[in-house]
Amino acid sequence: MRDLFKELFRIRRYKNNQGRLVRRLTMFGVWAVIICGIYKFTQLAFDWAPLLREQQIRYIVGLLLATVGMWFGYRLVHWPVFADFLVSVESEMVKVSWPGKAELYSSTIVVLVMFAILSAMIYLFDLVWVFIFNWLGILG
């Protein structure tokens, strides 16, 4: 954790040319979570923080939190421990053999049919157990 805190105050990029796509997508995901959290915070803070009842102050606090959050998201993907993980994720994703259109279609059909069969079985088991419990007088 101390390494992450030190990393927040650096400017250099770690392994800048490796894992670019995964790192950018991760950074945008972190930013989206931070922005949603800030939005919710500024909406809820209206109720319990008298200082944040002024609209301008809420915007300023939100903007400051967003700035800190954006910097955190940017620096997080350049933290050596996390960056190495993201680089290895991208290198493994290149090795994945993605299914073609026909295989994807047939696999989807298999999943949907199995889902329907299992749903019907669970429904039938439920009917049997309800019948047994009613017959025994457990359910009123």
N, C-alpha and C positions, 0 to 999 in steps of 0.2 A: 504494500500500500504506500510505503514511503517512496518507492520508485515512481509510482504513478504521480504522487504529489510533486516530486522533482521534475517529472516530465511535463507537467502543466506549465512550467515557467521556462521551457526551452523553445527555441524557434526552429531548430534544424528538423529535417524530415528523416525518418529512419527507413532505409531501403525504399527510396521513393519510386523506383521503376518496377517494383515487384508487387504483385497482388493488387494492382490498381482498381480493377472493377469491384472486387469484393470489399476493398477498403472504402471506396466511395459509397457503395450501397450501404455498408455498415454505418458510415458517418451520417448519411441521409436518414437512416432509420433512427439513430440516436437523436439526431436533430428533431425528427418528427415527434418522438416521445417527449423530448424536452419542451417543445412548443405546446404540445397538448397539456403537459403538466403545468406550464406557466399560465396558459389560458384558464385552466380549471382553478389554479391558485388565485388568480386575480378576480375570478368570479366569486369564489368562496370567501376571499379576504374582505370583500365588501361587508359581509355579515359580522365578522368578529374583530376587524381592525379599524378603529375609528379614523386613523390617519389615512387609510386607503379608500375612504369614502369619496375623496376628491378624484374626479376623473383623470386630471392631469398627473396626479401622483401615481395612480394605478398604471397609467401608460409608461411613466418613467421607470417605475419598479419593474414592470414587465419587460421593458426594453433592456434594462440593466441585467435582469435574469437571463434574457434571451442572448445577450452578448456573451455573458459568462458561459452559458450553456453551449453556444456555438463553438467557443474556443475549447471547451472541454471535449466536445465531440470530435473536433479536428485533432486535438492532441491525443485523444484516446487511440485513434487508429495509427498513430505514430509512436505509441508506447512499445518498446522493443518486444516485450513478452506477447502482447496482443497482436502486434503487427506480424510477428513470426507465425502466430497461429493463423491469421488471415491469409498470409502468403501460402501456407501449406494447404489451407482449404481450397484456395483457387487452383493450386497445382493438382490437387486430387479431383476437383470438379472437371478438369480437362480430360482426365482419364475415364470418366463415366461414359458408358455407351447408352445414349438416349434412345428410346424406342421410336420406331417409325410410326407413320400415321395408322397403318393397318394393325400393327401390334398394340398401339395405344387404344384403338377402337375395340379390339377383341378383349383386351384386359379390362376395359371399362365395363363391357357387357358381362364378363365373368363376375366382377365385383358387385354389380347391381343385382344379378341373379342370385348370388350367394347371400346378399343382404336381404332380399325378399324371402328366400327360403329360411334363413335364420330368424327373421322377424315373424314369419308364420309359425315356426316351431315354438318360439317363446310365447306367442299368443296362445297356441294350443296347450302348452304346459300350464300357462296361467289359468285357462279354462278348466283343465283337469284338477288343479289344486283348489280352485274355488269350489268346484263341485264336491271334492272330497271334504273340504272344510265345512261346507254347508251340510253335507250328509252327516258329519260327525257332530254338528251343532256348535262348532267353534265360532263360525261367523254368524251373526244374527241377522 
